Amino acid sequence: MQKLSYLYYKGVNSLDLSLLIKSKGSWIAAERDKTYVSVPGRNGDLIQDNGRYKNVPIPYTMTVLRNGVRSFAELVAKIKNWLSVGTGYGELWDSYDPRYFRYAAIDGYVNITEELLEHIGSFAVNFNCKPYRYSFDGQNIISVPAAGMTLYNPEVLAAKPYIKIYGNGSISLSVNSSTITIADVDGYVELDSETMNAYKGINLLNNKMTGSAFPELVPGDNTIAFTGTVTGAEIVPRWCTI
């Protein structure tokens, strides 16, 4: 029996709202943000890499199938509230590739067309997505002993992890050839390489940190080591790809 195609957005499975994916319009890869610079007297433009990827559009066409005791109008209202209310990015993934999710926001409005009186409808929905796809495996917590370890990144892009280090005093973390030191640690310190913040709970500790840039986990093997009074650490690696 063929499985039903669905999407999952902001904690809601579309099947719970009698919504099926009719078609997925794009398997687009993120575009590198580059600037082409023309130089007089020189053939060909210079390429200036702006150090990031651009957001990507991900369109879907959805089918509404009325099912159960809810009227078509009630179903449409719930769908519009789900997709249109609120701001910011939410997790988006679908049944075509349930190994990865994106951070997505609705782009434009939701206009549901009734095709069969109070039973079937359809609409297009466009998501504006951050460039990376994140693996669900990369959201798992990995325990790191005080002696350190080698951690393998299975993706082709460097990951920006969340790291929680347990210990006290002045602690240094080395990831490959990059080292940072956090002073006056009291119990634990948290590092978020995506937001580039060191903190404990709600208290920022960026002023306690010295050394290289926030750690990244490159493709392949990554050597992780500590110095100082460390009892262990936890890493959410956030493996990602485009």
Secondary structure, 3 states (H helix, E strand, C coil): CCCCCCEEECCEEHHHHCEEEEEECCCCCCCEEEEEECCCCCCCCEEEEEEEECCEEEEEEEEEECCCCCCHHHHHHHHHHHHHCCCCCEEEEECCCCCEEEEEEECCCCCCEEEECCCEEEEEEEEEECCCEEECHHHCCEEEECCCEEEEECCCCCECCEEEEEEEEEEEEEECCEEEEEEEEEEEEEEECCCCEEEECCEECHHHEEECCCCCECCEEEEEEEEEEEEEEEEECCCEEC
